[in-house]
Amino acid sequence: MLNNASSRRRFIAGATTIAGSAALGFPAVTRAQGSPISLRFQSTWPANDIFHEFAQDYARKVNDMAEGQLKIEVLPAGAVVKAFDLLDAVSAGTLDGGHGVVAYWYGKNTAVALWGSGPSFGMDANMLLAWHEYGGGKELLVEIQKAMGVNVTSLMYGPMPTQPFGWFKKPITKYEDVKGLKFRTVGLAIDMYTAMGAAVNALPGGEIVPALDRGLLDGAEFNNASSDLALGFQDVSKICMLQSFHQSAEQFEILFNKNKYEALPKHLKHILAYAAQAASADMSWKAANRYSTDYIKLQKEHNVKFYKTPDSILQEQLKIWDTMIEKRSAENPLFKKVLESQRDFAQRAGRWQNDVSVNYRMAFNHYFARKPAA
């Protein structure tokens, strides 16, 4: 039997040979003997956003597991192309890959926005990822990307907590308060806020706060307490409305140029996929820690007031969504196909989740809710 050191040397030597032969058809990933395959990535996030940190976390996991055979470098939004140009840049091979959300490619095919926009038939973000992995979503995304004419391979990961309804100059107490506001959102949420009477402008994360500061926007939504704090929302608004169905279940997308990805040795493709799963769990844990810390910081250090979005507005969102998806389904057969797949999975898996999950708020209130004085 070979000892461990000998086995390891033969494995690495064999992997290097495979990598070299696989790369022959795709010169872009060829490498000098002994040097790592280098993939240049760009995120759609500013360098100071926790989302860019999540992108770097994924790259670090890949780099650690690849042990010198593969290296991913992640640049922030704008380093090579603008945030909303990332998909085209990766498809064309200008970049080897990237990190973002599929809702950003809504303009190419509305169906991709269903990986994050709307109430997702009552699924949370982790359940939506379960649908993607095991309920047919992965195969549908490939079909949609083919229809879009993009040369990419995607890995979905990283369930996001429910996103706020938005930051405003004053609390939103009723549906009519949104009418006439200049507002920022993306994806199918554009349709939802437009139907509520807002004048919507889709902007990448780094451009939102400057637009609010100059009065080009009256309100905006982005994602979470940590991102919002880093982007400076607290400097231009002191009111944030929590809970919304516009993006109640979203996740990240790791993009690869398809040619570059397919040219990689099989074991490196396995590392890319399993690193995404590991990063998905790690991101969830880090988010719970950082988001909660910054949620308190925004209140105590920046005097931000958080309010729950009234149920009357949430109910109106659901009604608007029903009308929207009927219209979009009639326009786009792939949109309808995704919805039908999600509905089937949500009806089964969502019922199970709701039936077995205990009311966590009951326990939280038992231990932490302020008790009346004796």
N, C-alpha and C positions, 0 to 999 in steps of 0.2 A: 504493500500500500504506500502511496506517495505521502510524504509529510506535508503539513499545511503550507509551509513556505514554498515548496516546489509546486504544489497545486495552484497556489495564488499566482506564481510567475507564469505558469502555463495558461491560466485563465486570462490574465491581462494581455499576454502575447497573442492569444487567439482572438481576443476582442479587438485588439489593434488591427490585426489582419482583416477581420470582418469589416471593421469600420472603413478601412482603406478601400476594400473592394466594393462595398456598398456605395461609397462616395463617387465612384468612377462615373456614374451616370449623372451626377449632380456636382459639377466642379465647385459650386459655391461652398460646399462643406468639406472639401478636401483639406488635409492638414499635414504639416510636416511631421516626420517620424518622431514620436514621443510627445508631441504637443497636443493640448486638448482641442476638441472641436469647440469652437467659440460661436455662440449664438447671441446676436445683439438684439435686445428687446427695448421697447419703450412702453411706458404705461400711459394711461390717459389722465393721470393725476399729477398735481403739483408736487414738488419734492418734499414739501412740509406736511402733506396730507397723510394720515394714517393708512389710506388706501395704497399709496406708493410704498409705504413700509410693508404692507401685506404682499405686494408684488415682489419686493426684495426678499421677504421671508421665504416665498416659494423658490426663488432663484437660489437662495442659500441652501435650502434642503436638497435641491437637485445637485448643486456643486459639491456638497458634502458627500452625498451618496455616490456620485460619479467618480470620486477619488482621482481627479486629474484627467479623466477621459472626456469630460464635457464641462463647459463653463458658460453660464448665462450671465450677461451683464445687463442690468436694467437701468434705462435712462428715464428721466421724468418727462411729462407732457411738454411738447414744444422743442425738445432737444433735436429731433429730426423732422417731425411733422406735427401739425396741430392735432389736438386730442381727437377730434371727429374725423380726421383723415387716417387714423391708425389702420383700420381694416384694409383700405386700399393699398397702403404702404406695405403691409405684411403680405397681402395677396400678390403684389407685384415683385416682392423680394427685396424692396428697399430696406426693410427690416426683416429679421428672421422670425420675430414674434412680438407679442405684446400682451398687455394686461388691461382689461376694461370691463364693460358690461355690454351684453348683446342689445340692450335697448337703444344704445347709441347708433345701431345700424338700422333703426326703424324706417328710415327713408328709403332703404333698398328693398325691404320687404316687411310689411307690418307684422307678419307672423312672429318675427324674432322678438318683438317686444313682449310677447306672452311669457317669456322667460323672465318675468319680473314686474310687469305692469298689471294693475288690477287686483281683484280679491282672490284670484286663483282658486275659485270654488271653495274657499275656506281653508286652503292648505297654507301652512306656514312655510318659511323659506327652506327648512330642512326637508319637509315633505315634498316640496316642489323639486328639490334635488333628487329625492327618492324616485319621483316620477321620471325625471330625466334619465337616471341610471337604469331603472328597472321597469319603467312603465311605457317605454317607447319614445321618450323625448330625444334621446341621443340620436336615434335613427332619423327622426323627423328633422332635427337640426341639420344633419348632413343633406337631406333632401332639399331643405330650404336654401342652404348655402349653394347647392348646385344650381338652383333656380336663380339665385342672385348673381351667379357667374363669378364667385370669388374662389381663389385657390388657397384655401386655408383649412386647417384642422383645429378644432376647439376642444378644450377641456373645461368643464363647468365645475365650480367648487365655491366654497365660502358662503354659507347661508347668512344673509343680512337680517338683523332685527327689523321690525316694522318701522318704516320711515315716518318722520313728522309730516303733518299736513302743510306746515310751512312757517317761515318767519314773516312777521307783519309789523306794521306801525302801531296797531291796536288789536286787542283780542277779536277774534272772529266768533260771533255768538250765533249767527244764523246764516243760512245758505245765501241770502241776498247780499251779505257783506262782501262777498267775493266779486260781485258784478262790477265791471269796469276797472278792476285792478290790473296793473301791468305786472305780470307774474312769470317767473322762470320755472320750467320743468322740462322733462324730456320724454321720449317714447310715447306710448299710448296715453300716458298721463296728460299729454298735450290735449288730446281729445276731451278728457274728463274735465280739466280746468276750463277749457274753452266752452264746453257745454254749460258750465256753471257761470259763465259770463265774463271770465278773465280774458285779457289780451295777453297771449302767451308768447314768450320768446325763449327758445332753446339755447342755452349757453353752457359751455363746459365749466367745471367747477371753479377754475382759477379766475373766471371772468365775472362771477356772480356778485361778489361783494363790491367791486368797483362800480358795477352797474347800479347796485342799490345806493351806494354812496352818492352817485351823480344824479339820482332821481330817475334813472332810466327804467328802474323797476320799483314797484310798490311792495312786492313780496317775492319770496322764493323758497323753494325746498331744495335740499341737497341730500343728506342722508342720516347723520348721526352726530352726537354731541362732540366727539373728538375731531371729526372732520370740520364741523361747523366752527368750533373754537379755533382750530388752526387756520381756517380760511378767513376768520375775522368777522363772522356774522354778528357777534356781540358788540362790535364797534358801530354797527349801522342799524341795529334793531335790538329791542329788549323784550320782545314778545315772540314766543315760539309755541305753536299749537301742535300737541302730540297726538299721535294715532291718525291713521288714514288708510283708505283702501286703494289709493292711487298706485302705491308700490309697497304692498304689505308683505311680499315674498319675492325677494330678488337675490341673485348670487353673482359672483364674478366669472369672467371668461378669460382663460389663458389661450391666446392665439398663437398658432405656428404657421409659417409658410408651409404649405402642404408638401412641396418638393423637398424642402429642407428636412421636414419631419420624416418623410418616407425614406429618405436616404440614410437615416440614422440606423445603427445596429439595433436589433430587437431588444437587447437588454437595456440600452439607453432609453428606448421608447417606454419600456416598463418603468424605468426610474422616473421619467417625466410624469407618467400617469399616477404612480403610487405617491410621488411627492405632492401631487395635487390633492390626493385624499388626506395625506398627513397634514398639509397646509390648511385644509378645510377645517379639520378639528382644532388645530392650533389657533387659527384665526378666530374661531368661535370663542375659545377660552380667553384669548387676548382681548377681544372685543368686549366681553362681559366685564373684564377688569378695567380697561381703559375708558370705555364709554360711560360706565357708572361713575368713575372718578371725575371725568370731565363734565358730566351732567351736574354733579354737585358744585364743581368749580365755577361753572357758568352762573349758577345761582348765588353762591356766596361771594365770589370775587368780582363778578361783572353785573350783578343785579338783574340777571335775566329772569323773567317770569314765564314759567311753563304752565300751559293750560291744556286740559283734555279737550279735543275736538268734540263738539256736541254730537250726540247720537243722531239728531235730526239731520245733520250734515252727512254723517256716515251712511245713513239710510238713503239719502239723496244720491250719494256716490254709487251705491249699488244699483239704483234705478237707472242712472245715467249709463253705467257700465253695461247693463242688459241691452239697452238701446244701441250702444256703440258696437258691441260684439255681433249683434244681428246684422248691422250695416256692413261691418268689415268682413264678416263671413260671406256675405253675398258678393262682395268685391273680389275676395281672394280665397280660392279653394284650399290653399295651404293653411291659411288662418283658421278656417273652419275645421280642418283636419287636426290641428294642434289642440283646439278647444275641445273637440270630441274626445281626444285621447286624455287630456287633463281631467275632463269631467268624469270619465269612467274610472280613472285612478282615484280621484278625490272622493267619489261617492263611496268607494270601498275602504280605502286607507284612511280617509278623513273620519268616517263613521267609527272605525276602530280606534283612532287616536282620541276622539272626543269621548268615546265610551269608557276608555280605560284611564284617561288622565284625570288625576285628582285636581281639585280647585286649589292651586298653589297660593292664590291671594288669601284664601281663608287662613292658611297657616301663617302667612306673612303678617296679616292683621292681628292674629292671635299673639304674636310675639312683639310686633313693632308699632301697631296702631296706638295712638294716644288714648289712654283710658280716662274715663271721667273721674273727676276728683271725688274722694270719699265724702 
